[in-house]
Amino acid sequence: ASSEEHWLSPLYQRESVYISLNLSGSDFKVIENYHREAEQILLEYGGRPNWGKHFYSNREYLRSQYPRWDDFALLMKEFDPDRLFSNPFLDRLFPFDV
């Protein structure tokens, strides 16, 4: 896919390929292990997760992949200082320490 200029897009400033890794079933542990292992392989190649899917990447890795990460965090702090539009997932990835 063509590159984009949206700061947190997986396509930010680079052409990319999408790989969908779907696995269904009732054994959550098997599914979780599958997704964790697959994500680790993709991260070795500079993969960026889909924000609409479940992923396990940590803040440090994501900051390394998105050059405007801290700029986005500053905008969050400016426009939502009380974290009204946040949740535990976003709080983990965007603590107000920038």
VEXBALUM-361777 format. One record per residue: residue number from 1; residue in one letter; z, x, y of N, C-alpha, C in turn. Coordinates in steps of 0.1 Angstrom, whole numbers. Each point is the difference from the previous one (the first is absolute). Layout:
<torlums>
+-----+---------+-------+-------+-------+-------+-------+-------+-------+-------+-------+
: num : residuo :   n_z :   n_x :   n_y :  ca_z :  ca_x :  ca_y :   c_z :   c_x :   c_y :
+-----+---------+-------+-------+-------+-------+-------+-------+-------+-------+-------+
: NUM :       A :     Z :     X :     Y :     Z :     X :     Y :     Z :     X :     Y :
...
+-----+---------+-------+-------+-------+-------+-------+-------+-------+-------+-------+
</torlums>
This chain:
<torlums>
+-----+---------+-------+-------+-------+-------+-------+-------+-------+-------+-------+
: num : residuo :   n_z :   n_x :   n_y :  ca_z :  ca_x :  ca_y :   c_z :   c_x :   c_y :
+-----+---------+-------+-------+-------+-------+-------+-------+-------+-------+-------+
:   1 :       A :     0 :     8 :   -12 :     0 :    -8 :    12 :     0 :     9 :    12 :
:   2 :       S :    -5 :    -5 :    11 :    -1 :     7 :    13 :    14 :     2 :     6 :
:   3 :       S :     1 :    11 :     8 :    13 :     2 :     6 :     2 :   -10 :    11 :
:   4 :       E :    13 :    -1 :     4 :     5 :    -9 :    11 :     9 :     7 :     9 :
:   5 :       E :     3 :    -6 :    11 :     8 :     6 :    10 :    14 :    -7 :     1 :
:   6 :       H :     3 :    -9 :    -9 :    13 :    -7 :    -1 :    10 :    10 :    -5 :
:   7 :       W :    11 :     3 :     7 :     9 :    11 :    -3 :     5 :     0 :   -14 :
:   8 :       L :     4 :   -12 :    -6 :     6 :     0 :   -13 :   -10 :    -5 :   -11 :
:   9 :       S :   -13 :     0 :     3 :   -10 :    -4 :   -10 :    -1 :    11 :   -10 :
:  10 :       P :    -2 :    -4 :   -13 :    -3 :    11 :   -10 :   -13 :     7 :     4 :
:  11 :       L :    -8 :    -6 :     8 :   -13 :     6 :     4 :     1 :     7 :    13 :
:  12 :       Y :    11 :     2 :     6 :     2 :     6 :    13 :    -7 :    14 :     0 :
:  13 :       Q :   -10 :     1 :     8 :    -7 :    13 :     3 :    -6 :     7 :   -12 :
:  14 :       R :    -3 :    -8 :   -11 :    -6 :     6 :   -12 :    -7 :   -10 :    -8 :
:  15 :       E :   -11 :     3 :    -6 :    -6 :    -9 :   -10 :     8 :     1 :   -12 :
:  16 :       S :     1 :   -11 :    -7 :     9 :    -1 :   -12 :    -7 :    -8 :   -11 :
:  17 :       V :     6 :     1 :   -12 :    -3 :    -8 :   -11 :    12 :    -8 :    -4 :
:  18 :       Y :    -2 :   -13 :    -3 :    11 :    -9 :    -4 :     0 :     0 :   -16 :
:  19 :       I :    12 :     2 :    -5 :     2 :    -1 :   -15 :    10 :   -10 :    -2 :
:  20 :       S :    -3 :   -11 :    -7 :    10 :   -10 :    -3 :     5 :     2 :   -14 :
:  21 :       L :    13 :     0 :    -1 :     7 :     3 :   -13 :     9 :   -12 :    -3 :
:  22 :       N :    -6 :   -10 :    -7 :     7 :   -12 :    -3 :     4 :     0 :   -15 :
:  23 :       L :    12 :    -4 :    -2 :     6 :    -1 :   -13 :     9 :   -12 :     0 :
:  24 :       S :    -2 :    -9 :   -10 :     9 :   -11 :     0 :     7 :     0 :   -13 :
:  25 :       G :    10 :    -8 :    -1 :     8 :    -1 :   -12 :    14 :    -5 :     4 :
:  26 :       S :     9 :    -1 :   -10 :    13 :    -4 :     3 :    11 :    11 :    -1 :
:  27 :       D :    -4 :    12 :    -4 :     9 :    11 :    -1 :     0 :     7 :    14 :
:  28 :       F :     9 :    -3 :     9 :    -1 :     6 :    13 :     2 :    15 :     0 :
:  29 :       K :     8 :     5 :    -9 :     2 :    15 :    -1 :   -13 :     7 :    -3 :
:  30 :       V :    -7 :    -5 :    -9 :   -13 :     6 :    -4 :   -10 :    -1 :    12 :
:  31 :       I :     0 :   -11 :     6 :    -9 :    -2 :    12 :     4 :    10 :    11 :
:  32 :       E :    13 :     0 :     3 :     5 :     9 :    10 :    -3 :    15 :    -3 :
:  33 :       N :     2 :     4 :   -12 :    -3 :    14 :    -4 :   -15 :     3 :     2 :
:  34 :       Y :    -8 :    -9 :    -5 :   -15 :     1 :     2 :    -4 :     3 :    14 :
:  35 :       H :     6 :    -9 :     9 :    -4 :     1 :    14 :     6 :    13 :     7 :
:  36 :       R :    12 :     4 :    -4 :     6 :    12 :     5 :    -9 :    12 :    -4 :
:  37 :       E :    -3 :     1 :   -12 :    -8 :    11 :    -5 :   -14 :     0 :     6 :
:  38 :       A :    -6 :   -11 :     1 :   -14 :    -1 :     6 :     1 :     4 :    15 :
:  39 :       E :    10 :    -4 :     7 :     2 :     3 :    14 :     2 :    15 :     2 :
:  40 :       Q :     8 :     6 :    -9 :     2 :    15 :     1 :   -13 :     7 :    -1 :
:  41 :       I :    -9 :    -4 :   -10 :   -13 :     7 :    -1 :    -8 :    -2 :    12 :
:  42 :       L :    -1 :   -12 :     6 :    -8 :    -2 :    12 :     6 :     8 :    12 :
:  43 :       L :    13 :     1 :     1 :     6 :     7 :    11 :    -4 :    15 :     0 :
:  44 :       E :    -2 :     5 :   -12 :    -4 :    14 :    -1 :   -13 :     3 :     6 :
:  45 :       Y :    -8 :   -11 :     2 :   -13 :     1 :     6 :     0 :    -5 :    15 :
:  46 :       G :    12 :    -2 :     5 :     0 :    -5 :    14 :    -1 :   -15 :     1 :
:  47 :       G :     3 :    -7 :   -10 :    -2 :   -15 :     0 :    10 :    -6 :    10 :
:  48 :       R :    -5 :   -11 :     5 :     8 :    -8 :     9 :     1 :   -14 :    -6 :
:  49 :       P :    12 :    -6 :     0 :     2 :   -13 :    -7 :    -5 :   -11 :     8 :
:  50 :       N :    -3 :   -11 :    -6 :    -3 :   -13 :     6 :    13 :    -6 :     5 :
:  51 :       W :     1 :    -3 :    12 :    12 :    -6 :     6 :     3 :   -14 :    -5 :
:  52 :       G :   -10 :    -6 :    -6 :     1 :   -14 :    -6 :     5 :     0 :   -14 :
:  53 :       K :     1 :    12 :    -6 :     4 :     1 :   -14 :    14 :     8 :    -1 :
:  54 :       H :     6 :    -1 :   -12 :    12 :     7 :    -2 :    -3 :    15 :    -2 :
:  55 :       F :     8 :     8 :     7 :    -2 :    15 :    -2 :    13 :     7 :     1 :
:  56 :       Y :     1 :    12 :    -4 :    12 :     8 :    -1 :     1 :    12 :     9 :
:  57 :       S :   -11 :     2 :     8 :     0 :    12 :     8 :    11 :     0 :    10 :
:  58 :       N :     5 :    12 :     3 :    11 :     1 :     9 :    -5 :     3 :    14 :
:  59 :       R :    10 :    -1 :    10 :    -3 :     2 :    14 :    -7 :    13 :     3 :
:  60 :       E :     6 :    11 :    -6 :    -5 :    13 :     3 :   -15 :     2 :    -5 :
:  61 :       Y :    -3 :    -6 :   -11 :   -14 :     1 :    -5 :    -9 :    -8 :    10 :
:  62 :       L :     4 :   -12 :     3 :    -9 :    -8 :     8 :    -2 :     6 :    14 :
:  63 :       R :    11 :     6 :     6 :    -1 :     7 :    13 :   -11 :    11 :    -1 :
:  64 :       S :     0 :     7 :   -12 :   -10 :    11 :    -1 :   -14 :    -5 :    -1 :
:  65 :       Q :    -2 :   -13 :    -4 :   -13 :    -6 :    -2 :    -6 :    -7 :    13 :
:  66 :       Y :     9 :    -4 :     8 :    -3 :    -8 :    12 :     3 :     7 :    13 :
:  67 :       P :    -9 :     7 :     6 :     2 :     8 :    12 :     7 :    -8 :    12 :
:  68 :       R :    -1 :   -13 :     0 :     6 :    -7 :    11 :    12 :    -8 :    -4 :
:  69 :       W :     6 :     4 :   -11 :    12 :    -7 :    -6 :    11 :    -1 :    10 :
:  70 :       D :     4 :    11 :     7 :    11 :     0 :     9 :    -4 :    -8 :    13 :
:  71 :       D :   -12 :     0 :     4 :    -5 :    -8 :    11 :     2 :   -15 :    -3 :
:  72 :       F :    -3 :    -4 :   -13 :     2 :   -14 :    -4 :    15 :    -3 :     0 :
:  73 :       A :     8 :     9 :    -5 :    15 :    -2 :     0 :     5 :    -2 :    14 :
:  74 :       L :    -5 :     8 :     9 :     5 :    -2 :    14 :    -4 :   -14 :     6 :
:  75 :       L :   -12 :    -4 :    -4 :    -4 :   -14 :     5 :     9 :   -10 :    -7 :
:  76 :       M :     3 :     1 :   -12 :     9 :    -9 :    -7 :    14 :    -1 :     8 :
:  77 :       K :     5 :    12 :     3 :    12 :     1 :     7 :     0 :    -6 :    14 :
:  78 :       E :   -12 :     2 :     7 :    -2 :    -6 :    13 :    -1 :   -15 :     0 :
:  79 :       F :    -8 :    -5 :    -9 :    -3 :   -15 :     0 :     9 :    -8 :    -9 :
:  80 :       D :     8 :     6 :    -9 :    10 :    -7 :    -8 :    13 :     8 :    -1 :
:  81 :       P :     6 :     2 :    11 :    12 :     9 :     0 :    12 :    -6 :    -9 :
:  82 :       D :     0 :   -13 :    -2 :    11 :    -6 :    -8 :    -5 :    -2 :   -14 :
:  83 :       R :   -12 :     5 :    -3 :    -5 :    -1 :   -14 :    -1 :   -15 :    -5 :
:  84 :       L :    -3 :    -8 :     9 :    -2 :   -14 :    -4 :   -11 :    -3 :   -10 :
:  85 :       F :   -10 :     8 :     0 :   -12 :    -1 :    -8 :     0 :    10 :   -12 :
:  86 :       S :    12 :     6 :    -2 :     0 :    10 :   -11 :     6 :    -6 :   -12 :
:  87 :       N :     1 :     9 :   -10 :     6 :    -4 :   -13 :     5 :    13 :    -7 :
:  88 :       P :     7 :     0 :   -11 :     5 :    12 :    -6 :   -11 :    10 :    -3 :
:  89 :       F :   -11 :    -4 :    -5 :   -11 :     9 :    -3 :    -5 :     7 :    13 :
:  90 :       L :    -2 :    -7 :    11 :    -4 :     7 :    12 :    11 :     8 :     6 :
:  91 :       D :    12 :    -4 :    -1 :    12 :     8 :     5 :     0 :    13 :    -7 :
:  92 :       R :    -3 :     1 :   -13 :     0 :    12 :    -8 :   -11 :     9 :     5 :
:  93 :       L :   -12 :    -5 :     3 :   -11 :     8 :     3 :     0 :     3 :    15 :
:  94 :       F :     5 :    -8 :     9 :     0 :     2 :    14 :    14 :    -1 :     6 :
:  95 :       P :     9 :     9 :    -4 :    13 :     0 :     7 :    -2 :     5 :    15 :
:  96 :       F :     8 :    -5 :     8 :    -2 :     3 :    15 :     6 :    14 :     3 :
:  97 :       D :    -6 :    10 :    -6 :     5 :    13 :     3 :   -11 :     9 :     6 :
:  98 :       V :   -11 :    -6 :     5 :   -10 :     8 :     6 :     0 :    -1 :    15 :
+-----+---------+-------+-------+-------+-------+-------+-------+-------+-------+-------+
</torlums>
